[in-house]
């Protein structure tokens, strides 16, 4: 027995060793490379076997190893690059970091109703990633496009908090219709108001520029398309992110105005000249003793300007697993403007959900709820005695104080009539209220079902609910409110649209050499607008403002309205890929719109494109420096339907009058119907090249395009015998052609230091081709208070010239003597010291026949340059923006030089004409010729500029290992915006348009809210 036992012991030992070899374990933790967060659900498999495990919620795994050999672990997870790690006899492989696969931000571009690999794109499409959006704190999503995308001109027309921008993609197509691009947010087209969208929620922005890319949107694609995709949940991890920043803003530049003694002497000079010329003896406004006692006086710009402040707080939750993904974010933004009582607030909540119901069914839900409040101040006004806060600050007498000896606001400009009447701008800014509150809900739900392999059906439904309310109150205690004894207005504007889209997508690689992607769809969309306005004046108290307009003794007639329009569409697109190098795209969309006449309800918009990946040819393999080479060409037709509802129909307008004490109301025709009214059509051709060198360290994209817009929605003159002066017809045409170029370089790339550069350059040439037989038409707005009795048109539409051509008289110096006037033979009513204008037709008089094109608003070219540097945890981004060859109409100079003789003046007017030979640029003090003449060339200024737009320095804080269990990432940053602007423009800023997104009144500066210089500091933390 003992002998038998001795035999068993060695056998047991061998079995024990064998079992130990079979059950040895290897452990480790899998993290995301971008933020060091644990990745649950990662597959860990021993290479060449079926033995494996998955990571737990903390990213940890444990795996039995074979007895022999040196096993290799294969890590794989959806959305991440697979990785192999050799065990090498270790019991733990430590932390394994998986990098994310190239996503839609890198090699996939979101296009209309789908996405494509960048290598397969046949059209002209530009993309901006979430990282680029995050580089600069912005208040509106469209601001990030400024200077960063070739072919796209973005103008901050109004720098007021919450103010809009104007976007032109490849020029101005239309005269009377819209020129802004179509915005598509998470697949919902027509979501144009971007104030309510939180920029931190954006994952990517795509700009579709040519017809190949935009024809899928048919009647709304002529002005280009901007697709905004918000962030979705990422499978495999749950993360929390927090960002906060705060900053200050100041006016970038002020007008250099006269001080009190200078203005007093100027007013005395005006009265002296008036007495001399009119043979009167009116006393001068001020004595020398009064002037000597004045001091510097009041700087009204300093009184209305303040240091603006802004702050932003963002909290986000992101994560999920392979079946369910979520993204939830909360945002609060608060901005105080640089003008008293101006500001903007936004609060928003976004929830995006994606659910894999089964292997064949997926559903998605995108939603946003936001509320904004804009505190408006009176800028961009028409002037006159109700000029507004900014305009009155420029023209109010510096001799006047803000408050009187009793501490009450001074009421109006003094002394009358020596000065132009106006109200105290500080009193107006601090006492008047004008609040615009907007509530918006944007919701879209979609379901996707895989019918067959490669064939998917997608059905979506969504709504955009948009309601705003404006409350205005001007108390009786300010000048503007004295005549009405206080006035209040409440206005409501409620909009909603609903959308249903149904698409079939077939995406299949047929064989090694052929691949096909086909999209076909049917969509329906309706837009509804309801509005009302109620107003009253003559209040016995200012205490309640607009909260109870029934307190007004004089309740004005209320108004209300409702309109709607519908759009039904069929569309299809075929992408065919042959041998991975011949790429074809064919698109067709048919749109039926209720906006147009019964004879032209439907429009058809085809396009075709071809791209040739020359780099994939065998004969190109010898060109080792080339990384990519693709040639592109496209042609297509898109449309523009941006007119109001019912324009093709005969409409009736309200006609009311009072007979005795009775108000009688009736209706009268307000237009001539046009049953043939149809879309504007833009035919567009594009040829382009994409080329890269040195393993993509240098890449270039260049495009040449030609666009012709025909059947313009144009107001055409008709005989007065019809009872009307014009009718909206399809007539006329406009041309745009241009060149775009973008360059991306990796200048230096090492483990410690990197340097990247992006440069884009664009030029566009616009030309009016036809105006329904007319040679020219005068258009454009200005201030009728500046030009009483003179034409207020600022521009001309002329065959062969671009839209935005300023039209007026050519300044030719100052009349110096009466002898000079007599020798010229002019019959103009001028005196020495008045401005002189060229008599272009030689008839010895100055009239409308002497007007000519004196400037062009559209730039010769635009550009932007971004340089990004990293050194270890430190990064620096420098962005420079430029506009060249753009003219600006500076209407402020009419006020501040010689338009109104008795308003505050620029300090340069101290060097005005006071006798022969004294000045040949600034008229005498009492000259009113410029104001009575109309638009003149000496207030058309060069608006070219180079701007150091943004500089951002950020630092990724190194975190101890103990901290990384809770805080995965932390960074701090400092940003400066509009730091340096190099320009010859004399106004606040050359990037301006007081008339907003108008297609005809371009680059006009009249008491527009000034641009600001801003400094921001912030922090980002990831958990």
TAGISUL-V520763 format. One record per run of one state. SS is the DSSP state (H for helix, E for strand, C for the rest). FROM is the first residue (numbers start at 1). LEN is the number of residues. If there is no record, write none. Layout:
BEGIN
SS:FROM:LEN ; SS:FROM:LEN
END
This chain:
BEGIN
C:1:1 ; H:2:21 ; C:23:2 ; E:25:8 ; C:33:5 ; E:38:1 ; C:39:4 ; E:43:4 ; C:47:5 ; E:52:3 ; C:55:5 ; E:60:5 ; C:65:7 ; E:72:5 ; C:77:3 ; E:80:1 ; C:81:2 ; E:83:4 ; C:87:5 ; E:92:7 ; C:99:1 ; E:100:1 ; C:101:7 ; E:108:4 ; C:112:2 ; E:114:4 ; H:118:3 ; C:121:4 ; E:125:5 ; H:130:6 ; C:136:5 ; H:141:5 ; C:146:6 ; E:152:4 ; C:156:10 ; E:166:4 ; C:170:12 ; E:182:4 ; C:186:2 ; E:188:2 ; C:190:9 ; H:199:3 ; E:202:7 ; C:209:2 ; H:211:10 ; C:221:4 ; E:225:6 ; C:231:8 ; E:239:13 ; C:252:5 ; E:257:1 ; C:258:2 ; H:260:19 ; C:279:9 ; H:288:5 ; C:293:7 ; H:300:5 ; E:305:1 ; C:306:2 ; E:308:13 ; C:321:3 ; E:324:13 ; C:337:2 ; E:339:1 ; C:340:3 ; E:343:14 ; C:357:4 ; E:361:15 ; C:376:8 ; H:384:3 ; C:387:2 ; H:389:7 ; C:396:7 ; E:403:1 ; C:404:5 ; E:409:1 ; C:410:2 ; E:412:1 ; C:413:10 ; E:423:1 ; C:424:1 ; H:425:7 ; C:432:1 ; E:433:20 ; C:453:2 ; E:455:20 ; C:475:4 ; H:479:4 ; C:483:4 ; E:487:23 ; C:510:4 ; E:514:26 ; C:540:9 ; H:549:3 ; E:552:4 ; C:556:3 ; E:559:20 ; C:579:3 ; E:582:12 ; C:594:8 ; E:602:12 ; H:614:3 ; C:617:1 ; H:618:3 ; C:621:5 ; E:626:15 ; C:641:11 ; E:652:8 ; C:660:2 ; E:662:8 ; C:670:10 ; E:680:14 ; C:694:4 ; E:698:13 ; C:711:2 ; E:713:5 ; C:718:2 ; H:720:3 ; C:723:3 ; E:726:5 ; C:731:2 ; E:733:17 ; C:750:3 ; E:753:18 ; C:771:5 ; E:776:4 ; C:780:15 ; E:795:5 ; C:800:5 ; E:805:5 ; C:810:1 ; E:811:4 ; C:815:3 ; H:818:7 ; C:825:10 ; E:835:3 ; C:838:10 ; H:848:3 ; C:851:1 ; E:852:5 ; C:857:4 ; E:861:11 ; C:872:2 ; E:874:11 ; C:885:2 ; E:887:4 ; C:891:1 ; H:892:7 ; C:899:7 ; E:906:1 ; H:907:5 ; C:912:17 ; H:929:5 ; C:934:2 ; E:936:1 ; H:937:3 ; E:940:3 ; C:943:2 ; E:945:12 ; C:957:4 ; H:961:4 ; C:965:4 ; E:969:15 ; C:984:20 ; E:1004:2 ; C:1006:6 ; E:1012:11 ; C:1023:1
END
